[in-house]
């Protein structure tokens, strides 16, 4: 089936024609309609992700129920059709909608993607951009799309009319815990239009489907009467028409940075860090930033792709690769990775779920570990192993690791440049004194 947005023009006209056919072609008492089975329709699913984030692997499920009957509004102008409860919702099949890890995203919404372009007014009461679903292009957010299918193949409709169902997205606690924020309205109204079959007294046909948001909204309307020339606007969309559902993946970035100090510290030395992440899902994938990508909306690192071989670095840490992607193994919910940093370098892991747990362990070797002093970064003693999303504010959790290596110069040895000069001075004075002594001896002799 084609997308709802492309079918609606035909739906509205078919609805008006259905009414006119009912008036022009009454069915005699001896004739009954031949039931018609439903067909299938599709709806869109949108998942918004932050700048630089990877689309998570997640599946959304749905349930469907009969909607409430609504009488025709024959005295109002414009007039509306009656709405009938959708029959046999237990026979309607709604396929789950899945997103795959790393699925392709778009940066701008198409004209038809009306549910992605949400505004503050559409968010639930009290919700903010941080807590509600919203597509914020100014922050570099992107979105992925997928499709769901609703099959009415096992449902039979016995009369012309508009049959209403309520399509609901099921809220999954596990999915929520992984950082998925659900649409502010998880219910959609799905109307099935059944009309007379052309040139048939008892035949029926599925004229189309309309998906919209507000259950209080009725149907496409007529102008003054149910006559064929009284369609208000042929193909005019329902004011709250929708293409589907929108969700957002809320996440945090983790940054850890290296700092060394002291008069015996090697600032070109590479230290080993072990990053442990848990509370994840198998197959989850996260981008690791090692350098500035020139995108103001992303969190960046500042590290080498491969650790160096300088003399200060121990053999075990030389020539090691810093991975740019972290992937959770199949059947696991945690992952461990090693990274190698010099003084002033940092690693940024993007798009971690809000409930993920992290632990960063450094091998300080013969350096002393102490509280971090990098501005804007927290001390690992207070931030390590805490829940991402509860530390501080903003998009990124930042922690730094400081090591010192210092010593005091001992006494009794010459350790600076003044000692040789002093020694030369003493020798010179002694030599001059010896010359003077000899000269006086010769004079007196």
One Martini backbone bead per residue (centre of mass of N, CA, C, O) as a GRO file, in nm:
protein
  445
    1UNK     BB    1   0.099   0.034   0.016
    2UNK     BB    2   0.059   0.346   0.031
    3UNK     BB    3   0.097   0.621   0.172
    4UNK     BB    4  -0.117   0.812   0.340
    5UNK     BB    5  -0.039   1.097   0.223
    6UNK     BB    6  -0.101   0.984  -0.087
    7UNK     BB    7  -0.423   0.891  -0.032
    8UNK     BB    8  -0.616   1.116   0.076
    9UNK     BB    9  -0.753   1.241  -0.171
   10UNK     BB   10  -0.916   0.983  -0.238
   11UNK     BB   11  -1.063   0.947   0.030
   12UNK     BB   12  -1.243   1.198   0.044
   13UNK     BB   13  -1.388   1.150  -0.222
   14UNK     BB   14  -1.493   0.864  -0.160
   15UNK     BB   15  -1.669   0.948   0.077
   16UNK     BB   16  -1.863   1.131  -0.081
   17UNK     BB   17  -1.946   0.920  -0.291
   18UNK     BB   18  -2.064   0.719  -0.093
   19UNK     BB   19  -2.299   0.897  -0.004
   20UNK     BB   20  -2.428   0.936  -0.284
   21UNK     BB   21  -2.474   0.633  -0.339
   22UNK     BB   22  -2.664   0.582  -0.106
   23UNK     BB   23  -2.887   0.775  -0.220
   24UNK     BB   24  -2.901   0.653  -0.526
   25UNK     BB   25  -2.854   0.329  -0.408
   26UNK     BB   26  -3.067   0.147  -0.285
   27UNK     BB   27  -3.123  -0.128  -0.083
   28UNK     BB   28  -3.294  -0.389  -0.085
   29UNK     BB   29  -3.435  -0.621   0.119
   30UNK     BB   30  -3.321  -0.864  -0.076
   31UNK     BB   31  -3.046  -0.721  -0.033
   32UNK     BB   32  -2.701  -0.792   0.031
   33UNK     BB   33  -2.397  -0.754   0.131
   34UNK     BB   34  -2.074  -0.821   0.039
   35UNK     BB   35  -1.825  -0.891   0.204
   36UNK     BB   36  -1.516  -0.722   0.294
   37UNK     BB   37  -1.189  -0.732   0.302
   38UNK     BB   38  -0.921  -0.620   0.418
   39UNK     BB   39  -0.622  -0.460   0.411
   40UNK     BB   40  -0.331  -0.262   0.388
   41UNK     BB   41  -0.124  -0.047   0.596
   42UNK     BB   42   0.094   0.231   0.653
   43UNK     BB   43   0.346   0.351   0.884
   44UNK     BB   44   0.543   0.580   1.045
   45UNK     BB   45   0.881   0.589   1.190
   46UNK     BB   46   1.051   0.795   1.432
   47UNK     BB   47   1.411   0.857   1.516
   48UNK     BB   48   1.578   1.054   1.738
   49UNK     BB   49   1.914   1.189   1.729
   50UNK     BB   50   2.210   1.290   1.812
   51UNK     BB   51   2.488   1.435   1.752
   52UNK     BB   52   2.698   1.161   1.669
   53UNK     BB   53   2.499   0.939   1.691
   54UNK     BB   54   2.382   0.612   1.720
   55UNK     BB   55   2.163   0.401   1.619
   56UNK     BB   56   1.969   0.197   1.784
   57UNK     BB   57   1.863  -0.116   1.880
   58UNK     BB   58   1.504  -0.115   1.821
   59UNK     BB   59   1.167  -0.212   1.932
   60UNK     BB   60   0.825  -0.164   1.829
   61UNK     BB   61   0.497  -0.190   1.963
   62UNK     BB   62   0.141  -0.285   1.903
   63UNK     BB   63  -0.201  -0.186   1.949
   64UNK     BB   64  -0.560  -0.269   1.898
   65UNK     BB   65  -0.879  -0.092   1.887
   66UNK     BB   66  -1.185   0.009   1.927
   67UNK     BB   67  -1.374   0.265   1.858
   68UNK     BB   68  -1.593   0.515   1.885
   69UNK     BB   69  -1.895   0.615   1.833
   70UNK     BB   70  -2.028   0.855   1.583
   71UNK     BB   71  -2.242   1.074   1.493
   72UNK     BB   72  -2.396   1.247   1.275
   73UNK     BB   73  -2.370   1.592   1.150
   74UNK     BB   74  -2.661   1.734   1.012
   75UNK     BB   75  -2.686   2.044   1.144
   76UNK     BB   76  -2.418   2.114   1.058
   77UNK     BB   77  -2.162   2.359   0.949
   78UNK     BB   78  -2.030   2.130   0.852
   79UNK     BB   79  -2.070   1.808   0.775
   80UNK     BB   80  -2.075   1.468   0.906
   81UNK     BB   81  -1.990   1.160   0.953
   82UNK     BB   82  -2.024   0.864   1.064
   83UNK     BB   83  -1.900   0.645   1.330
   84UNK     BB   84  -1.763   0.321   1.357
   85UNK     BB   85  -1.676   0.051   1.506
   86UNK     BB   86  -1.426  -0.159   1.484
   87UNK     BB   87  -1.402  -0.473   1.383
   88UNK     BB   88  -1.218  -0.718   1.503
   89UNK     BB   89  -0.927  -0.641   1.651
   90UNK     BB   90  -0.810  -0.936   1.699
   91UNK     BB   91  -0.761  -0.958   1.363
   92UNK     BB   92  -0.547  -0.750   1.385
   93UNK     BB   93  -0.225  -0.674   1.235
   94UNK     BB   94   0.082  -0.557   1.395
   95UNK     BB   95   0.387  -0.471   1.317
   96UNK     BB   96   0.683  -0.439   1.415
   97UNK     BB   97   0.932  -0.181   1.478
   98UNK     BB   98   1.262  -0.156   1.344
   99UNK     BB   99   1.598  -0.080   1.450
  100UNK     BB  100   1.923  -0.046   1.349
  101UNK     BB  101   2.242  -0.040   1.395
  102UNK     BB  102   2.343   0.242   1.220
  103UNK     BB  103   2.128   0.375   1.086
  104UNK     BB  104   2.019   0.580   0.867
  105UNK     BB  105   2.020   0.938   0.842
  106UNK     BB  106   1.854   1.254   0.877
  107UNK     BB  107   1.867   1.622   0.885
  108UNK     BB  108   1.593   1.656   0.717
  109UNK     BB  109   1.270   1.719   0.668
  110UNK     BB  110   1.019   1.640   0.500
  111UNK     BB  111   0.719   1.764   0.414
  112UNK     BB  112   0.569   1.486   0.517
  113UNK     BB  113   0.730   1.494   0.807
  114UNK     BB  114   0.536   1.612   1.046
  115UNK     BB  115   0.630   1.450   1.316
  116UNK     BB  116   0.922   1.576   1.336
  117UNK     BB  117   0.806   1.879   1.342
  118UNK     BB  118   0.822   1.972   1.639
  119UNK     BB  119   0.684   2.155   1.906
  120UNK     BB  120   0.631   2.291   2.209
  121UNK     BB  121   0.313   2.267   2.184
  122UNK     BB  122   0.330   1.935   2.142
  123UNK     BB  123   0.411   1.893   2.410
  124UNK     BB  124   0.384   1.794   2.700
  125UNK     BB  125   0.303   1.882   2.996
  126UNK     BB  126   0.619   2.000   3.118
  127UNK     BB  127   0.783   1.957   2.879
  128UNK     BB  128   1.095   1.940   2.735
  129UNK     BB  129   1.353   1.903   2.525
  130UNK     BB  130   1.483   1.691   2.728
  131UNK     BB  131   1.196   1.518   2.796
  132UNK     BB  132   1.096   1.546   2.509
  133UNK     BB  133   0.980   1.525   2.188
  134UNK     BB  134   1.234   1.657   1.958
  135UNK     BB  135   1.335   1.836   1.663
  136UNK     BB  136   1.678   1.970   1.665
  137UNK     BB  137   1.860   2.125   1.427
  138UNK     BB  138   2.045   2.324   1.594
  139UNK     BB  139   2.180   2.046   1.735
  140UNK     BB  140   2.214   1.819   1.501
  141UNK     BB  141   1.983   1.649   1.464
  142UNK     BB  142   1.852   1.326   1.382
  143UNK     BB  143   1.680   1.077   1.163
  144UNK     BB  144   1.500   0.780   1.155
  145UNK     BB  145   1.333   0.534   0.946
  146UNK     BB  146   1.024   0.345   0.955
  147UNK     BB  147   0.789   0.062   0.919
  148UNK     BB  148   0.447  -0.015   0.948
  149UNK     BB  149   0.188  -0.277   0.962
  150UNK     BB  150  -0.163  -0.301   0.880
  151UNK     BB  151  -0.385  -0.583   0.902
  152UNK     BB  152  -0.730  -0.661   0.753
  153UNK     BB  153  -0.759  -0.954   0.625
  154UNK     BB  154  -0.937  -1.075   0.894
  155UNK     BB  155  -1.151  -0.852   0.811
  156UNK     BB  156  -1.502  -0.778   0.793
  157UNK     BB  157  -1.714  -0.576   0.586
  158UNK     BB  158  -2.082  -0.508   0.562
  159UNK     BB  159  -2.070  -0.187   0.532
  160UNK     BB  160  -2.090   0.119   0.471
  161UNK     BB  161  -1.818   0.327   0.600
  162UNK     BB  162  -1.670   0.439   0.912
  163UNK     BB  163  -1.394   0.279   1.074
  164UNK     BB  164  -1.279   0.263   1.411
  165UNK     BB  165  -0.944   0.288   1.543
  166UNK     BB  166  -0.688   0.220   1.800
  167UNK     BB  167  -0.350   0.309   1.789
  168UNK     BB  168  -0.090   0.169   2.002
  169UNK     BB  169   0.198   0.238   2.172
  170UNK     BB  170   0.411   0.046   2.345
  171UNK     BB  171   0.542   0.071   2.665
  172UNK     BB  172   0.883   0.005   2.737
  173UNK     BB  173   1.087  -0.015   3.007
  174UNK     BB  174   1.350  -0.113   2.876
  175UNK     BB  175   1.358   0.102   2.656
  176UNK     BB  176   1.354   0.346   2.843
  177UNK     BB  177   1.622   0.271   2.999
  178UNK     BB  178   1.786   0.320   2.714
  179UNK     BB  179   1.661   0.628   2.625
  180UNK     BB  180   1.363   0.614   2.535
  181UNK     BB  181   1.138   0.846   2.411
  182UNK     BB  182   0.812   0.897   2.401
  183UNK     BB  183   0.556   0.996   2.272
  184UNK     BB  184   0.323   1.224   2.379
  185UNK     BB  185   0.137   1.042   2.183
  186UNK     BB  186   0.038   0.692   2.172
  187UNK     BB  187  -0.219   0.767   2.005
  188UNK     BB  188  -0.416   0.653   1.720
  189UNK     BB  189  -0.630   0.723   1.454
  190UNK     BB  190  -0.806   0.463   1.262
  191UNK     BB  191  -0.958   0.491   0.945
  192UNK     BB  192  -1.202   0.302   0.764
  193UNK     BB  193  -1.296   0.302   0.421
  194UNK     BB  194  -1.626   0.207   0.310
  195UNK     BB  195  -1.757   0.135  -0.014
  196UNK     BB  196  -1.909   0.132  -0.292
  197UNK     BB  197  -1.926  -0.046  -0.573
  198UNK     BB  198  -1.894   0.002  -0.883
  199UNK     BB  199  -2.163  -0.124  -1.047
  200UNK     BB  200  -2.287  -0.219  -0.758
  201UNK     BB  201  -2.518  -0.324  -0.522
  202UNK     BB  202  -2.336  -0.537  -0.315
  203UNK     BB  203  -2.067  -0.405  -0.334
  204UNK     BB  204  -1.741  -0.369  -0.186
  205UNK     BB  205  -1.486  -0.126  -0.069
  206UNK     BB  206  -1.162  -0.011  -0.008
  207UNK     BB  207  -1.086   0.331  -0.007
  208UNK     BB  208  -0.931   0.372   0.281
  209UNK     BB  209  -0.694   0.557   0.500
  210UNK     BB  210  -0.683   0.726   0.828
  211UNK     BB  211  -0.440   0.910   1.017
  212UNK     BB  212  -0.483   1.037   1.354
  213UNK     BB  213  -0.474   1.196   1.676
  214UNK     BB  214  -0.774   1.291   1.742
  215UNK     BB  215  -1.060   1.149   1.876
  216UNK     BB  216  -1.247   1.412   1.846
  217UNK     BB  217  -1.207   1.386   1.568
  218UNK     BB  218  -1.358   1.303   1.287
  219UNK     BB  219  -1.401   1.384   0.959
  220UNK     BB  220  -1.453   1.438   0.668
  221UNK     BB  221  -1.626   1.700   0.510
  222UNK     BB  222  -1.908   1.879   0.437
  223UNK     BB  223  -2.110   2.136   0.363
  224UNK     BB  224  -2.457   2.127   0.322
  225UNK     BB  225  -2.457   1.834   0.197
  226UNK     BB  226  -2.473   1.493   0.052
  227UNK     BB  227  -2.388   1.584  -0.211
  228UNK     BB  228  -2.161   1.564  -0.478
  229UNK     BB  229  -2.118   1.901  -0.474
  230UNK     BB  230  -2.041   1.921  -0.132
  231UNK     BB  231  -1.748   1.934  -0.117
  232UNK     BB  232  -1.543   2.130   0.038
  233UNK     BB  233  -1.246   1.979  -0.024
  234UNK     BB  234  -1.080   1.813  -0.235
  235UNK     BB  235  -0.843   1.645  -0.041
  236UNK     BB  236  -0.863   1.744   0.234
  237UNK     BB  237  -0.709   1.745   0.525
  238UNK     BB  238  -0.679   1.651   0.821
  239UNK     BB  239  -0.575   1.850   1.074
  240UNK     BB  240  -0.445   1.573   1.242
  241UNK     BB  241  -0.269   1.446   1.058
  242UNK     BB  242  -0.065   1.142   1.023
  243UNK     BB  243   0.221   0.916   0.976
  244UNK     BB  244   0.277   0.860   1.304
  245UNK     BB  245   0.569   0.809   1.502
  246UNK     BB  246   0.768   0.959   1.776
  247UNK     BB  247   1.110   0.933   1.883
  248UNK     BB  248   1.379   0.948   2.140
  249UNK     BB  249   1.733   0.948   2.190
  250UNK     BB  250   1.869   0.959   2.502
  251UNK     BB  251   2.196   1.097   2.586
  252UNK     BB  252   2.551   1.046   2.664
  253UNK     BB  253   2.870   1.167   2.716
  254UNK     BB  254   3.214   1.048   2.748
  255UNK     BB  255   3.493   1.204   2.924
  256UNK     BB  256   3.854   1.144   2.928
  257UNK     BB  257   4.148   1.281   3.098
  258UNK     BB  258   4.496   1.376   3.084
  259UNK     BB  259   4.735   1.444   3.363
  260UNK     BB  260   5.057   1.593   3.430
  261UNK     BB  261   5.307   1.631   3.703
  262UNK     BB  262   5.624   1.741   3.760
  263UNK     BB  263   5.983   1.729   3.753
  264UNK     BB  264   5.958   1.392   3.661
  265UNK     BB  265   5.760   1.416   3.429
  266UNK     BB  266   5.615   1.253   3.144
  267UNK     BB  267   5.453   1.416   2.874
  268UNK     BB  268   5.503   1.166   2.650
  269UNK     BB  269   5.355   0.961   2.803
  270UNK     BB  270   5.179   0.651   2.800
  271UNK     BB  271   4.864   0.565   2.925
  272UNK     BB  272   4.657   0.324   3.068
  273UNK     BB  273   4.310   0.260   2.987
  274UNK     BB  274   4.004   0.129   3.138
  275UNK     BB  275   3.688   0.070   2.986
  276UNK     BB  276   3.373   0.022   3.153
  277UNK     BB  277   3.058  -0.105   3.026
  278UNK     BB  278   2.710  -0.093   3.127
  279UNK     BB  279   2.374  -0.130   3.056
  280UNK     BB  280   2.342  -0.274   2.784
  281UNK     BB  281   2.323  -0.393   2.445
  282UNK     BB  282   2.340  -0.608   2.216
  283UNK     BB  283   2.510  -0.431   1.951
  284UNK     BB  284   2.592  -0.187   2.052
  285UNK     BB  285   2.702   0.144   1.928
  286UNK     BB  286   3.001   0.362   1.961
  287UNK     BB  287   3.146   0.658   1.926
  288UNK     BB  288   3.496   0.750   1.903
  289UNK     BB  289   3.664   1.039   1.986
  290UNK     BB  290   3.998   1.181   1.881
  291UNK     BB  291   3.875   1.440   1.727
  292UNK     BB  292   3.799   1.717   1.564
  293UNK     BB  293   3.493   1.757   1.349
  294UNK     BB  294   3.370   2.056   1.322
  295UNK     BB  295   3.127   2.007   1.534
  296UNK     BB  296   2.948   2.189   1.766
  297UNK     BB  297   2.743   1.934   1.855
  298UNK     BB  298   2.997   1.776   1.943
  299UNK     BB  299   3.198   1.550   2.111
  300UNK     BB  300   3.550   1.574   2.171
  301UNK     BB  301   3.864   1.467   2.123
  302UNK     BB  302   4.244   1.423   2.208
  303UNK     BB  303   4.402   1.183   2.020
  304UNK     BB  304   4.576   0.912   1.929
  305UNK     BB  305   4.562   0.641   1.724
  306UNK     BB  306   4.871   0.590   1.814
  307UNK     BB  307   5.102   0.502   2.015
  308UNK     BB  308   5.407   0.566   2.111
  309UNK     BB  309   5.794   0.511   2.145
  310UNK     BB  310   5.886   0.645   2.378
  311UNK     BB  311   6.091   0.614   2.654
  312UNK     BB  312   5.859   0.668   2.878
  313UNK     BB  313   5.725   0.424   2.754
  314UNK     BB  314   5.618   0.134   2.792
  315UNK     BB  315   5.615  -0.145   2.604
  316UNK     BB  316   5.303  -0.220   2.645
  317UNK     BB  317   5.215   0.093   2.524
  318UNK     BB  318   5.323   0.052   2.243
  319UNK     BB  319   5.154   0.074   1.948
  320UNK     BB  320   4.856   0.152   2.022
  321UNK     BB  321   4.514   0.133   1.957
  322UNK     BB  322   4.249   0.362   1.915
  323UNK     BB  323   3.936   0.321   1.913
  324UNK     BB  324   3.629   0.438   1.719
  325UNK     BB  325   3.468   0.176   1.825
  326UNK     BB  326   3.194   0.048   2.028
  327UNK     BB  327   3.100  -0.301   2.076
  328UNK     BB  328   2.862  -0.514   2.175
  329UNK     BB  329   2.846  -0.824   2.229
  330UNK     BB  330   2.704  -1.102   2.183
  331UNK     BB  331   2.511  -1.169   2.472
  332UNK     BB  332   2.568  -0.881   2.592
  333UNK     BB  333   2.588  -0.582   2.845
  334UNK     BB  334   2.905  -0.548   2.802
  335UNK     BB  335   3.225  -0.355   2.793
  336UNK     BB  336   3.585  -0.355   2.707
  337UNK     BB  337   3.844  -0.093   2.693
  338UNK     BB  338   4.150   0.032   2.559
  339UNK     BB  339   4.356   0.323   2.633
  340UNK     BB  340   4.589   0.595   2.513
  341UNK     BB  341   4.752   0.859   2.707
  342UNK     BB  342   4.849   1.180   2.726
  343UNK     BB  343   4.914   1.476   2.801
  344UNK     BB  344   4.604   1.643   2.723
  345UNK     BB  345   4.436   1.398   2.658
  346UNK     BB  346   4.128   1.261   2.496
  347UNK     BB  347   3.812   1.084   2.538
  348UNK     BB  348   3.507   1.028   2.333
  349UNK     BB  349   3.190   0.894   2.416
  350UNK     BB  350   2.907   0.846   2.226
  351UNK     BB  351   2.572   0.776   2.303
  352UNK     BB  352   2.492   0.696   2.586
  353UNK     BB  353   2.294   0.568   2.790
  354UNK     BB  354   2.143   0.696   3.071
  355UNK     BB  355   2.194   0.403   3.244
  356UNK     BB  356   2.480   0.378   3.220
  357UNK     BB  357   2.783   0.226   3.317
  358UNK     BB  358   3.101   0.346   3.448
  359UNK     BB  359   3.465   0.265   3.422
  360UNK     BB  360   3.785   0.415   3.503
  361UNK     BB  361   4.114   0.272   3.460
  362UNK     BB  362   4.441   0.341   3.576
  363UNK     BB  363   4.786   0.312   3.496
  364UNK     BB  364   5.024   0.481   3.692
  365UNK     BB  365   5.254   0.332   3.796
  366UNK     BB  366   5.513   0.559   3.919
  367UNK     BB  367   5.272   0.734   3.979
  368UNK     BB  368   5.069   0.977   4.129
  369UNK     BB  369   4.747   0.983   4.235
  370UNK     BB  370   4.507   1.254   4.187
  371UNK     BB  371   4.335   1.512   4.173
  372UNK     BB  372   4.184   1.686   3.952
  373UNK     BB  373   4.254   2.010   3.744
  374UNK     BB  374   4.060   2.025   3.517
  375UNK     BB  375   3.864   2.231   3.369
  376UNK     BB  376   3.537   2.086   3.377
  377UNK     BB  377   3.643   1.848   3.550
  378UNK     BB  378   3.628   1.562   3.729
  379UNK     BB  379   3.677   1.356   3.985
  380UNK     BB  380   3.714   1.014   3.990
  381UNK     BB  381   3.619   0.969   4.285
  382UNK     BB  382   3.319   1.106   4.218
  383UNK     BB  383   3.255   0.972   3.910
  384UNK     BB  384   3.316   0.692   3.923
  385UNK     BB  385   3.061   0.456   3.850
  386UNK     BB  386   2.841   0.628   3.773
  387UNK     BB  387   2.553   0.754   3.648
  388UNK     BB  388   2.463   0.836   3.356
  389UNK     BB  389   2.279   1.152   3.389
  390UNK     BB  390   2.352   1.252   3.710
  391UNK     BB  391   2.596   1.423   3.616
  392UNK     BB  392   2.527   1.707   3.609
  393UNK     BB  393   2.525   1.893   3.310
  394UNK     BB  394   2.444   1.827   3.006
  395UNK     BB  395   2.579   1.610   2.764
  396UNK     BB  396   2.851   1.574   2.934
  397UNK     BB  397   3.080   1.357   3.087
  398UNK     BB  398   3.359   1.470   3.293
  399UNK     BB  399   3.688   1.320   3.333
  400UNK     BB  400   3.998   1.323   3.524
  401UNK     BB  401   4.362   1.234   3.524
  402UNK     BB  402   4.608   1.270   3.779
  403UNK     BB  403   4.970   1.286   3.770
  404UNK     BB  404   5.271   1.249   3.969
  405UNK     BB  405   5.637   1.344   3.943
  406UNK     BB  406   5.852   1.398   4.219
  407UNK     BB  407   6.160   1.568   4.339
  408UNK     BB  408   6.452   1.596   4.552
  409UNK     BB  409   6.744   1.749   4.579
  410UNK     BB  410   7.036   1.662   4.692
  411UNK     BB  411   7.313   1.678   4.896
  412UNK     BB  412   7.680   1.688   4.811
  413UNK     BB  413   7.626   1.767   4.511
  414UNK     BB  414   7.673   1.858   4.183
  415UNK     BB  415   7.374   1.997   3.994
  416UNK     BB  416   7.504   2.263   3.869
  417UNK     BB  417   7.668   2.521   3.693
  418UNK     BB  418   7.818   2.658   3.941
  419UNK     BB  419   8.029   2.444   4.024
  420UNK     BB  420   8.245   2.464   3.796
  421UNK     BB  421   8.298   2.766   3.833
  422UNK     BB  422   8.397   2.754   4.125
  423UNK     BB  423   8.632   2.562   4.072
  424UNK     BB  424   8.782   2.745   3.870
  425UNK     BB  425   8.826   2.978   4.070
  426UNK     BB  426   9.000   2.830   4.274
  427UNK     BB  427   9.229   2.753   4.079
  428UNK     BB  428   9.302   3.038   3.993
  429UNK     BB  429   9.377   3.147   4.269
  430UNK     BB  430   9.602   2.939   4.322
  431UNK     BB  431   9.780   3.012   4.078
  432UNK     BB  432   9.828   3.306   4.154
  433UNK     BB  433   9.955   3.249   4.429
  434UNK     BB  434  10.201   3.089   4.320
  435UNK     BB  435  10.325   3.315   4.147
  436UNK     BB  436  10.372   3.515   4.372
  437UNK     BB  437  10.556   3.336   4.544
  438UNK     BB  438  10.785   3.304   4.328
  439UNK     BB  439  10.850   3.601   4.286
  440UNK     BB  440  10.939   3.652   4.581
  441UNK     BB  441  11.167   3.444   4.593
  442UNK     BB  442  11.346   3.570   4.374
  443UNK     BB  443  11.377   3.851   4.499
  444UNK     BB  444  11.508   3.742   4.775
  445UNK     BB  445  11.748   3.576   4.620
   0.00000   0.00000   0.00000
